[in-house]
């Protein structure tokens, strides 16, 4: 009976050795825990805004998203037609667990709330009215010059009369 048990144990050992022998690339990743995630509630006034985290996930408010807890703060951008877009910073608070409590991740603020302001109407474009220039009134016929006055210079003269405006 001892021989049967010894042969069975040897066969089991041989089987286990050959099955593990091919696993030279065995990874220790299976022993790592998954990264913690945080559930973040997103709300806006008015509701229905597109909320997108800088980490990727997004939804239409009011909603909740689950994000992998980053090591640094992230932002949530809110956008809604006819409203000014806004962005809210979010801090990540990691609480290391101990033997009795698991590790936890919280965000501040939670819920993330955005008060969206109406977009300012575009400034009206002032159109310049194209007004035709008014025709200049025809100059009145010059008054008769006194007899002792010098004759006016010829039209197109290279030397205009210096006293023309004083008479």
Order of alpha helices (4+ residues) and beta strands (2+ residues): alpha-beta-beta-beta-beta-beta-beta-beta-beta
